[in-house]
Amino acid sequence: MHDTLAKRRVFAMLDADGDGVVSRHEYLARTKHVVAATGRTEDDPLVVAARVAGERAWASMDANGEGRMTFDAYAAWAGAEAFDSVCEPTLGALFDLADTDADGTLTRSEFIALREALGNPAGNARAAFEALDTDGDGRVSREQYLASIREHVTGEGSPMGDALYGDGKAAP
């Protein structure tokens, strides 16, 4: 049950215009939004890597080449295997764009900027950061971030995922 709810929440965020399908444009715009939020230039190697990863992810999601994906198609595609082979590299590349000092962690402001650029409300992004920053050092590692998203999309439950895609409150 949580698996389906998690997928619905992620799909709703990906479906930026709310029309019930995720288009190629909507999906690839995520990278464009992160690039704009971070102020990086188009020739930055991290931007190039993020665009390539995004294109690869979209090609995997849109296996039939229609240029659009329904929730049913997304739900059938999404899971541990898709996350490990497609989503993790893509989300990792976006994390790297937001990691302005390239130390493998995001500060609160970097994390919030990344998640807002990806379509999450600021309050949800703040709550998600708090859920992830369990040691209170004001930083979230790349590994923590990716593991928490994987837990969310595979239905294992993730306080960060619940905060990002739920009501903006971190789970206890």
Backbone as a chain_set.jsonl record, in Angstrom:
{"seq": "MHDTLAKRRVFAMLDADGDGVVSRHEYLARTKHVVAATGRTEDDPLVVAARVAGERAWASMDANGEGRMTFDAYAAWAGAEAFDSVCEPTLGALFDLADTDADGTLTRSEFIALREALGNPAGNARAAFEALDTDGDGRVSREQYLASIREHVTGEGSPMGDALYGDGKAAP", "coords": {"N": [[0.826, -1.201, 0.0], [1.872, 1.297, 0.897], [3.816, 1.528, -1.022], [2.39, 2.048, -3.412], [1.185, 4.502, -2.741], [3.485, 6.064, -2.339], [4.553, 6.028, -4.944], [2.475, 7.347, -6.282], [2.671, 9.881, -5.117], [5.231, 10.733, -5.94], [4.863, 10.648, -8.71], [2.876, 12.624, -9.006], [4.364, 14.896, -8.372], [6.212, 14.862, -10.459], [4.493, 15.285, -12.586], [4.136, 18.107, -13.536], [2.261, 19.931, -14.648], [-0.116, 18.845, -13.914], [-1.825, 17.285, -15.515], [-2.198, 14.568, -15.574], [-0.388, 13.045, -16.963], [3.114, 12.541, -17.438], [5.214, 14.41, -19.298], [7.901, 14.306, -21.698], [9.116, 16.793, -21.82], [8.338, 17.909, -19.309], [9.679, 16.171, -17.557], [12.425, 16.461, -18.271], [12.726, 19.137, -17.778], [13.229, 19.322, -15.116], [16.005, 19.13, -14.662], [16.789, 21.481, -15.904], [15.602, 23.36, -14.184], [17.04, 22.912, -11.809], [19.596, 23.609, -12.656], [19.176, 26.346, -13.138], [18.565, 27.16, -10.514], [20.964, 26.76, -9.237], [22.72, 28.352, -10.546], [24.577, 27.531, -12.366], [26.494, 27.173, -15.418], [25.666, 26.314, -18.824], [27.744, 24.896, -20.023], [29.08, 23.703, -17.979], [30.634, 20.849, -16.693], [29.214, 19.27, -14.834], [26.589, 19.974, -15.33], [26.282, 19.063, -17.943], [26.618, 16.314, -17.454], [24.378, 15.854, -15.811], [22.282, 16.408, -17.58], [22.66, 14.364, -19.498], [22.246, 12.113, -17.868], [19.562, 12.571, -17.182], [18.307, 12.379, -19.71], [18.836, 9.701, -20.258], [17.407, 8.493, -18.19], [14.794, 9.303, -18.856], [14.499, 7.971, -21.332], [14.444, 5.342, -20.467], [12.121, 5.317, -18.894], [10.194, 6.006, -20.768], [9.813, 3.824, -22.584], [8.324, 3.032, -24.809], [8.505, 5.171, -26.475], [6.65, 7.253, -26.78], [6.761, 9.77, -25.695], [5.487, 10.518, -23.469], [4.206, 9.675, -20.214], [2.042, 7.725, -18.369], [0.447, 7.363, -15.112], [0.053, 4.62, -14.583], [1.967, 3.426, -16.268], [4.269, 4.501, -15.155], [4.111, 3.438, -12.538], [4.391, 0.722, -13.075], [6.975, 0.697, -14.015], [8.614, 1.924, -12.027], [10.612, 1.178, -9.162], [12.815, -0.895, -7.171], [14.847, -1.925, -8.921], [14.723, -0.143, -11.133], [15.279, 2.197, -9.755], [17.914, 1.743, -8.825], [19.384, 1.383, -11.208], [18.713, 3.511, -12.902], [17.418, 5.83, -11.709], [18.994, 6.503, -9.423], [21.583, 7.327, -10.501], [20.701, 9.589, -11.907], [19.391, 11.235, -9.979], [21.575, 11.52, -8.316], [23.292, 13.006, -9.954], [21.869, 15.402, -10.065], [21.966, 16.102, -7.365], [24.719, 16.56, -7.197], [24.909, 18.896, -8.72], [23.703, 20.719, -6.999], [25.414, 20.695, -4.863], [27.395, 22.896, -4.048], [30.014, 23.32, -3.089], [31.221, 20.964, -3.606], [31.618, 18.914, -1.683], [30.361, 16.565, -1.155], [28.142, 16.722, 0.392], [25.023, 18.323, 1.246], [24.115, 21.513, 2.353], [21.577, 22.901, 4.469], [20.364, 25.058, 3.038], [21.227, 24.519, 0.398], [20.037, 22.018, 0.005], [17.285, 22.647, 0.24], [17.021, 24.439, -1.9], [17.569, 22.682, -4.035], [15.448, 20.774, -3.798], [13.18, 22.435, -4.025], [13.57, 23.316, -6.647], [13.071, 20.948, -7.882], [10.401, 20.696, -7.581], [9.146, 20.44, -5.095], [7.327, 21.87, -2.378], [8.596, 24.595, -0.355], [8.241, 24.336, 2.453], [7.89, 21.576, 2.729], [10.375, 20.728, 1.804], [12.051, 21.816, 3.769], [11.176, 20.358, 6.043], [11.854, 17.799, 5.186], [14.63, 17.98, 5.064], [15.203, 18.278, 7.786], [14.332, 15.782, 8.674], [16.238, 14.141, 7.519], [18.694, 15.082, 8.472], [19.866, 13.718, 10.813], [21.913, 13.749, 12.698], [22.18, 16.356, 13.276], [24.105, 18.096, 12.204], [23.765, 19.936, 10.232], [24.081, 19.183, 7.626], [23.554, 17.028, 4.805], [24.406, 13.971, 3.526], [25.32, 12.718, 0.265], [24.922, 9.97, 0.042], [23.088, 9.457, 2.141], [20.9, 10.937, 1.246], [20.254, 9.739, -1.286], [19.74, 7.102, -0.463], [17.51, 7.484, 1.172], [15.582, 8.415, -0.63], [15.399, 6.155, -2.246], [14.354, 4.319, -0.38], [11.854, 5.482, -0.056], [10.63, 5.335, -2.666], [10.584, 2.609, -3.09], [8.822, 1.689, -1.3], [9.56, 1.176, 1.301], [9.359, 3.02, 3.233], [10.109, 6.239, 4.331], [11.144, 8.826, 6.298], [12.071, 11.254, 5.194], [11.029, 11.113, 2.584], [8.291, 11.004, 3.181], [7.985, 13.557, 4.255], [8.758, 15.201, 2.082], [6.85, 14.595, 0.09], [4.441, 14.52, 1.338], [2.544, 16.032, 3.836], [4.357, 17.948, 4.513], [5.466, 17.656, 6.954], [7.861, 16.145, 8.957], [8.035, 12.673, 9.576], [7.543, 11.129, 12.804]], "CA": [[0.0, 0.0, 0.0], [2.749, 2.465, 0.951], [4.505, 1.561, -2.299], [1.525, 2.731, -4.371], [1.07, 5.899, -2.308], [4.764, 6.708, -2.622], [4.637, 6.23, -6.391], [1.511, 8.401, -6.649], [3.204, 11.171, -4.677], [6.333, 11.101, -6.826], [4.291, 10.915, -10.026], [2.196, 13.929, -8.947], [5.391, 15.929, -8.418], [6.758, 14.863, -11.81], [3.437, 15.802, -13.469], [4.148, 19.523, -13.141], [1.056, 20.653, -15.058], [-1.283, 18.199, -13.32], [-2.759, 16.748, -16.514], [-2.299, 13.122, -15.477], [0.726, 12.403, -17.659], [4.407, 13.228, -17.373], [5.764, 14.529, -20.649], [9.361, 14.393, -21.798], [9.458, 18.171, -21.461], [8.215, 18.064, -17.852], [10.729, 15.425, -16.878], [13.734, 17.057, -18.528], [12.751, 20.488, -17.2], [13.757, 19.226, -13.755], [17.424, 19.487, -14.71], [16.835, 22.915, -16.236], [15.263, 24.111, -12.969], [18.157, 22.799, -10.864], [20.671, 24.429, -13.221], [18.836, 27.75, -12.864], [18.636, 27.397, -9.068], [22.355, 26.719, -8.785], [23.486, 29.362, -11.262], [25.636, 26.918, -13.175], [26.418, 27.461, -16.844], [25.337, 25.158, -19.665], [28.939, 24.13, -20.373], [29.617, 23.096, -16.764], [30.607, 19.386, -16.847], [28.161, 18.688, -14.006], [25.324, 20.207, -16.041], [26.284, 18.118, -19.065], [26.384, 14.98, -16.883], [22.993, 15.792, -15.336], [21.409, 16.325, -18.757], [22.813, 13.018, -20.059], [21.559, 11.194, -16.955], [18.125, 12.808, -17.333], [17.885, 11.804, -20.993], [18.882, 8.243, -20.101], [16.278, 8.128, -17.338], [13.559, 9.444, -19.628], [14.441, 6.889, -22.323], [14.049, 4.125, -19.753], [10.717, 5.453, -18.479], [9.361, 6.11, -21.965], [10.332, 2.744, -23.43], [7.577, 2.944, -26.066], [8.844, 6.333, -27.284], [5.509, 8.144, -26.998], [7.033, 11.12, -25.194], [4.616, 10.771, -22.318], [4.098, 8.526, -19.328], [0.892, 7.74, -17.465], [0.768, 6.817, -13.796], [0.15, 3.162, -14.667], [3.268, 3.097, -16.856], [5.279, 4.841, -14.148], [4.016, 2.483, -11.433], [4.944, -0.549, -13.543], [8.418, 0.889, -14.219], [9.321, 2.334, -10.809], [10.907, 0.146, -8.17], [14.216, -0.997, -6.758], [15.742, -2.081, -10.068], [14.741, 1.128, -11.872], [15.982, 3.191, -8.951], [19.346, 1.455, -8.778], [20.041, 1.502, -12.507], [18.358, 4.718, -13.647], [17.113, 6.996, -10.879], [20.106, 6.898, -8.551], [22.54, 8.174, -11.21], [20.073, 10.855, -12.275], [19.243, 12.034, -8.765], [22.93, 11.827, -7.863], [23.801, 14.101, -10.788], [21.195, 16.63, -9.62], [22.575, 16.392, -6.065], [26.035, 17.135, -7.462], [24.707, 20.284, -9.158], [23.361, 21.541, -5.838], [26.542, 20.638, -3.925], [28.211, 23.977, -4.601], [31.43, 23.22, -2.716], [31.655, 19.625, -4.019], [32.119, 18.148, -0.537], [29.565, 15.354, -0.997], [27.01, 16.992, 1.278], [24.24, 19.535, 1.001], [23.674, 22.284, 3.506], [20.121, 23.108, 4.484], [19.943, 25.938, 1.939], [21.439, 23.8, -0.863], [19.015, 20.976, -0.064], [15.987, 23.276, -0.021], [17.054, 24.949, -3.277], [17.45, 21.52, -4.923], [14.111, 20.181, -3.756], [12.223, 23.385, -4.607], [13.769, 23.27, -8.099], [12.477, 19.696, -8.354], [8.949, 20.781, -7.497], [8.596, 20.295, -3.748], [7.141, 23.139, -1.665], [9.686, 24.92, 0.569], [7.966, 23.758, 3.766], [8.163, 20.143, 2.639], [11.824, 20.566, 1.684], [12.631, 22.07, 5.098], [10.858, 19.211, 6.896], [12.622, 16.663, 4.69], [16.008, 18.164, 5.521], [15.235, 17.977, 9.221], [14.194, 14.333, 8.821], [17.482, 13.508, 7.097], [19.84, 15.554, 9.257], [19.647, 13.055, 12.104], [22.955, 14.086, 13.669], [22.093, 17.788, 13.551], [25.297, 18.845, 11.795], [23.423, 20.905, 9.201], [24.476, 18.656, 6.326], [23.003, 15.743, 4.382], [25.33, 13.378, 2.557], [24.775, 12.172, -0.981], [24.488, 8.607, 0.327], [21.853, 9.553, 2.94], [19.863, 11.474, 0.366], [19.84, 8.732, -2.262], [19.162, 5.962, 0.254], [16.182, 7.847, 1.65], [14.668, 8.437, -1.778], [15.192, 4.756, -2.62], [13.42, 3.762, 0.6], [10.522, 6.016, -0.338], [10.031, 4.839, -3.911], [10.415, 1.163, -3.055], [7.776, 1.373, -0.34], [10.106, 0.822, 2.603], [9.054, 4.107, 4.153], [11.216, 7.166, 4.504], [10.688, 10.098, 6.867], [12.332, 12.325, 4.239], [10.04, 11.003, 1.512], [6.992, 11.401, 3.716], [7.985, 15.015, 4.39], [8.821, 15.814, 0.751], [5.663, 14.367, -0.728], [3.234, 14.488, 2.169], [1.999, 17.294, 4.326], [5.432, 18.854, 4.86], [5.924, 17.386, 8.322], [8.671, 14.931, 9.06], [7.442, 11.615, 10.398], [8.25, 11.033, 14.081]], "C": [[0.867, 1.261, 0.0], [3.471, 2.653, -0.369], [3.679, 2.335, -3.327], [1.367, 4.198, -4.018], [2.345, 6.66, -2.632], [4.899, 7.001, -4.115], [3.67, 7.324, -6.844], [2.045, 9.779, -6.288], [4.334, 11.638, -5.59], [5.786, 11.453, -8.204], [3.615, 12.293, -10.05], [3.207, 15.068, -9.004], [5.998, 16.017, -9.817], [5.78, 15.466, -12.819], [3.2, 17.276, -13.135], [2.877, 20.274, -13.522], [-0.232, 19.986, -14.594], [-2.264, 17.592, -14.297], [-2.858, 15.224, -16.516], [-1.261, 12.347, -16.262], [1.99, 13.229, -17.432], [4.955, 13.229, -18.791], [7.291, 14.549, -20.578], [9.806, 15.779, -21.351], [9.408, 18.38, -19.945], [9.376, 17.376, -17.135], [12.085, 16.1, -17.058], [13.851, 18.48, -17.992], [13.292, 20.474, -15.773], [15.234, 19.636, -13.717], [17.571, 20.98, -14.985], [16.565, 23.766, -14.994], [16.396, 24.067, -11.948], [19.338, 23.637, -11.364], [20.406, 25.905, -12.923], [18.989, 28.077, -11.373], [20.074, 27.456, -8.567], [23.243, 27.736, -9.492], [24.623, 28.801, -12.099], [25.426, 27.255, -14.65], [26.181, 26.174, -17.623], [26.551, 24.308, -20.005], [29.63, 23.508, -19.159], [29.541, 21.577, -16.926], [29.529, 18.707, -15.991], [26.781, 18.871, -14.645], [25.209, 19.222, -17.203], [25.977, 16.713, -18.545], [24.94, 14.816, -16.42], [22.018, 15.686, -16.508], [21.461, 14.931, -19.385], [22.074, 12.007, -19.18], [20.048, 11.343, -17.071], [17.58, 12.219, -18.624], [17.843, 10.279, -20.905], [17.699, 7.765, -19.261], [14.972, 8.214, -18.121], [13.42, 8.323, -20.653], [14.018, 5.579, -21.668], [12.571, 4.171, -19.361], [9.772, 5.413, -19.666], [9.809, 5.076, -22.996], [9.602, 2.639, -24.764], [7.773, 4.175, -26.952], [7.717, 7.304, -27.552], [5.762, 9.579, -26.536], [6.166, 11.507, -24.018], [4.489, 9.498, -21.498], [2.905, 8.716, -18.399], [1.326, 7.208, -16.093], [0.929, 5.307, -13.862], [1.499, 2.723, -15.244], [4.385, 3.384, -15.851], [5.285, 3.804, -13.031], [4.6, 1.125, -11.832], [6.468, -0.466, -13.671], [9.166, 1.1, -12.907], [9.497, 1.172, -9.84], [12.395, 0.099, -7.901], [15.167, -1.083, -7.953], [15.856, -0.78, -10.862], [15.482, 2.191, -11.069], [17.486, 2.968, -9.039], [20.046, 1.704, -10.109], [19.81, 2.836, -13.204], [18.219, 5.95, -12.745], [18.286, 7.452, -10.023], [21.141, 7.733, -9.299], [21.962, 9.549, -11.565], [19.935, 11.765, -11.063], [20.6, 12.404, -8.18], [23.526, 12.983, -8.651], [23.157, 15.426, -10.395], [21.721, 17.058, -8.243], [23.918, 17.096, -6.285], [25.932, 18.578, -7.951], [24.468, 21.206, -7.97], [24.489, 21.626, -4.819], [27.604, 21.639, -4.377], [29.686, 23.914, -4.225], [32.0, 21.826, -2.971], [32.238, 18.805, -2.869], [31.314, 16.874, -0.275], [28.409, 15.491, -0.039], [26.272, 18.229, 0.804], [23.95, 20.204, 2.335], [22.164, 22.403, 3.43], [19.678, 23.946, 3.289], [20.145, 25.264, 0.578], [20.357, 22.741, -1.068], [17.656, 21.573, -0.433], [15.936, 23.814, -1.446], [16.885, 23.807, -4.282], [16.018, 21.012, -4.95], [13.039, 21.14, -4.273], [12.34, 23.376, -6.128], [13.153, 22.006, -8.696], [10.963, 19.647, -8.155], [8.338, 20.581, -6.128], [8.412, 21.668, -3.11], [8.253, 23.341, -0.632], [9.47, 24.301, 1.948], [8.241, 22.263, 3.793], [9.671, 19.895, 2.568], [12.503, 20.804, 3.029], [12.396, 20.882, 6.028], [11.659, 17.985, 6.476], [14.081, 16.773, 5.124], [16.129, 17.807, 6.996], [15.14, 16.47, 9.463], [15.493, 13.603, 8.472], [18.681, 13.876, 7.963], [19.745, 15.02, 10.685], [20.711, 13.384, 13.139], [23.019, 15.587, 13.957], [23.298, 18.606, 13.136], [25.028, 19.857, 10.683], [23.811, 20.475, 7.804], [23.802, 17.309, 6.083], [23.95, 15.208, 3.319], [24.579, 12.86, 1.329], [24.203, 10.776, -0.727], [23.18, 8.598, 1.119], [20.686, 9.925, 2.049], [19.337, 10.395, -0.581], [19.206, 7.529, -1.589], [17.746, 6.265, 0.716], [15.163, 7.905, 0.509], [14.381, 7.002, -2.229], [14.191, 4.095, -1.677], [11.992, 4.222, 0.309], [9.906, 5.351, -1.568], [9.861, 3.328, -3.946], [9.423, 0.728, -1.991], [8.268, 0.975, 1.031], [9.775, 1.87, 3.659], [10.28, 4.947, 4.408], [10.668, 8.447, 5.115], [10.935, 11.281, 5.918], [11.3, 12.298, 3.122], [8.661, 11.419, 1.968], [6.896, 12.92, 3.83], [7.955, 15.698, 3.022], [7.485, 15.748, 0.023], [4.364, 14.368, 0.04], [2.795, 15.881, 2.544], [3.081, 18.277, 4.763], [5.919, 18.685, 6.273], [6.72, 16.099, 8.317], [7.954, 13.928, 9.955], [8.217, 11.513, 11.713], [9.296, 9.943, 14.075]], "O": [[0.638, 2.179, -0.787], [3.717, 3.781, -0.797], [4.216, 3.187, -4.036], [1.41, 5.053, -4.902], [2.29, 7.778, -3.143], [5.312, 8.094, -4.503], [4.014, 8.139, -7.7], [1.894, 10.731, -7.054], [4.386, 12.808, -5.969], [6.199, 12.447, -8.801], [3.771, 13.041, -11.014], [2.938, 16.099, -9.619], [6.27, 17.111, -10.31], [6.199, 16.088, -13.795], [2.191, 17.636, -12.529], [2.454, 21.169, -12.79], [-1.321, 20.498, -14.849], [-3.429, 17.398, -13.951], [-3.534, 14.651, -17.371], [-1.254, 11.116, -16.23], [1.937, 14.447, -17.257], [5.135, 12.176, -19.402], [7.878, 14.782, -19.521], [10.765, 15.914, -20.591], [10.327, 18.96, -19.365], [9.976, 17.939, -16.219], [12.814, 16.287, -16.084], [14.958, 18.972, -17.777], [13.76, 21.499, -15.276], [15.653, 20.397, -12.845], [18.39, 21.655, -14.36], [17.23, 24.779, -14.779], [16.683, 25.07, -11.294], [20.005, 24.301, -10.571], [21.31, 26.628, -12.503], [19.484, 29.147, -11.017], [20.362, 28.131, -7.578], [24.384, 27.958, -9.087], [25.531, 29.534, -12.492], [24.316, 27.581, -15.072], [26.462, 25.08, -17.135], [26.407, 23.111, -20.254], [30.662, 22.852, -19.307], [28.477, 21.059, -17.267], [28.99, 17.675, -16.389], [25.911, 18.011, -14.507], [24.155, 18.621, -17.413], [25.164, 16.0, -19.133], [24.343, 13.757, -16.614], [21.034, 14.95, -16.431], [20.426, 14.38, -19.762], [21.36, 11.145, -19.691], [19.326, 10.346, -17.06], [16.503, 11.623, -18.628], [16.921, 9.647, -21.419], [17.066, 6.759, -19.581], [14.142, 7.308, -18.056], [12.329, 7.78, -20.824], [13.296, 4.791, -22.279], [11.859, 3.174, -19.486], [8.679, 4.853, -19.582], [10.141, 5.416, -24.132], [10.192, 2.203, -25.753], [7.257, 4.214, -28.069], [7.817, 8.113, -28.475], [5.051, 10.497, -26.945], [6.113, 12.67, -23.62], [4.643, 8.39, -22.013], [2.78, 9.741, -17.73], [2.425, 6.677, -15.937], [1.851, 4.762, -13.256], [2.101, 1.763, -14.764], [5.327, 2.603, -15.717], [6.35, 3.341, -12.621], [5.232, 0.456, -11.014], [7.164, -1.459, -13.457], [10.232, 0.52, -12.699], [8.635, 0.302, -9.722], [13.145, 0.962, -8.357], [16.182, -0.387, -7.988], [16.957, -0.363, -11.221], [16.227, 2.993, -11.632], [18.243, 3.904, -9.3], [21.179, 2.184, -10.133], [20.634, 3.251, -14.018], [18.835, 6.986, -12.998], [18.546, 8.649, -9.908], [21.555, 8.77, -8.781], [22.672, 10.553, -11.523], [20.318, 12.934, -11.113], [20.757, 13.484, -7.611], [24.193, 13.845, -8.079], [23.823, 16.462, -10.391], [21.9, 18.25, -7.992], [24.215, 18.101, -5.638], [26.79, 19.398, -7.623], [24.965, 22.332, -7.934], [24.51, 22.541, -3.995], [28.59, 21.266, -5.013], [30.529, 24.408, -4.974], [33.137, 21.541, -2.593], [33.225, 18.091, -3.046], [31.554, 16.181, 0.714], [27.762, 14.503, 0.309], [26.808, 19.062, 0.073], [23.589, 19.551, 3.314], [21.554, 22.039, 2.424], [18.722, 23.587, 2.601], [19.309, 25.427, -0.311], [19.827, 22.584, -2.168], [16.964, 21.062, -1.314], [14.923, 23.664, -2.129], [16.151, 23.94, -5.261], [15.441, 20.839, -6.023], [12.079, 20.696, -4.902], [11.328, 23.424, -6.826], [12.762, 21.987, -9.863], [10.319, 18.664, -8.521], [7.113, 20.554, -6.007], [9.259, 22.543, -3.286], [8.79, 22.37, -0.097], [10.416, 23.795, 2.551], [8.769, 21.745, 4.777], [10.184, 18.967, 3.194], [13.429, 20.079, 3.393], [13.313, 20.448, 6.725], [12.097, 17.213, 7.328], [14.696, 15.777, 5.505], [17.06, 17.109, 7.397], [15.798, 15.944, 10.36], [15.808, 12.569, 9.063], [19.581, 13.06, 8.16], [19.566, 15.781, 11.636], [20.446, 13.307, 14.338], [23.816, 16.034, 14.782], [23.505, 19.703, 13.657], [25.941, 20.553, 10.239], [23.868, 21.299, 6.892], [23.518, 16.556, 7.015], [24.26, 15.889, 2.341], [23.375, 12.606, 1.368], [23.127, 10.441, -1.223], [22.27, 7.828, 0.811], [19.624, 9.305, 2.094], [18.131, 10.166, -0.667], [18.226, 6.987, -2.099], [16.875, 5.398, 0.658], [14.016, 7.489, 0.673], [13.241, 6.674, -2.558], [13.285, 3.393, -2.123], [11.044, 3.444, 0.417], [8.779, 4.859, -1.507], [9.079, 2.813, -4.745], [9.203, -0.467, -1.797], [7.489, 0.487, 1.849], [9.905, 1.611, 4.855], [11.362, 4.423, 4.671], [9.812, 9.095, 4.512], [10.117, 12.198, 5.841], [10.755, 13.338, 2.752], [7.939, 12.103, 1.243], [5.852, 13.504, 3.538], [7.215, 16.662, 2.824], [7.046, 16.726, -0.582], [3.293, 14.231, -0.551], [2.686, 16.779, 1.708], [2.769, 19.328, 5.323], [6.713, 19.495, 6.751], [6.302, 15.093, 7.744], [7.346, 14.295, 10.96], [9.418, 11.781, 11.74], [9.979, 9.736, 15.079]]}, "num_chains": 1, "name": "protein.A"}
